[in-house]
Amino acid sequence: MMNTEKELRARFNPDGSVLRMQQLRMLELLDFVDGVCKKHNIPYWLSSGTLIGAVRHKGFIPWDDDLDIEMMRKDYLRLLKVLPTELPDQYALQTHETDENYIFIFGKLRDKNSFLSETNDYDRIFKYRGIYIDIFPMEHLTKSVAWLGGHLHGQIYKQLKKKNIDKKTLLKRVNRIYSFNHHISMPVLRFFSRLFPVKEIRHSLGTAYFSPRYKEEIFPLAEIEFEGKLFPAPHDTYSYLKRIYGDYMNLPDLDKITPHFNKIEFFK
């Protein structure tokens, strides 16, 4: 197994490769969000594979084709208010409010000067389909409540997997489920969560990610090097990553790595 950074870069993301170009475009998006968050005092942190990449590779995992950040839900809602006022022409904030067919409960910041087609094909109904970074809201939830929220929202993905439905019917079904969840199911679940507060912090209601985080591992935020720059990170990255991924410093089977996208185009 290859294990040096030079060998990994040569195999997966050498300079000039499509993946490396995608990573650098995502880094530009992260830089922009970082600036907006600092300007408006909105705390966030690198998460998931992005954080593993920072710890293990001081940048992207060489084969990684996405970028994730997290923030508490109250800060996420603040970001959704201020980000549109700061957006340059080449970027788009994607939420259900800016793209009525966007069905995720977390936001994406999209680059409009590119096109990306994902392997799961959920994005076929989206308005914005450029390279993106994910912005995940986090809140205090029990695993059972988080699971129920994920199950309810998962009904949308079941509809999207049906390829024999005409687009008009599909969109009607998808938006009906989203509206019901957004206005009824999730507020009820969130109300019960407030009645029985817990220490665990999880992705907001409606995702399929249930691994817990803890306030004492995240705050106060530290900084970590990522692609030659410093970005916010949980101050106890070891505990944060160990519980979610186990021995995260070991490389996976490099022959079984598959991309998340089918096609990428760059317009500028």
Beta strands, then each sheet from edge to edge (+ up, - down):
strand 1: 45-46
strand 2: 68-72
strand 3: 91-94
strand 4: 107-111
strand 5: 114-118
strand 6: 132-140
strand 7: 201-203
strand 8: 222-226
strand 9: 229-233
strand 10: 261-266
sheet 1: 1+ 2- 6- 4+ 3-
sheet 2: 1+ 2- 6- 7+
sheet 3: 5+ 10-
sheet 4: 8+ 9-
end
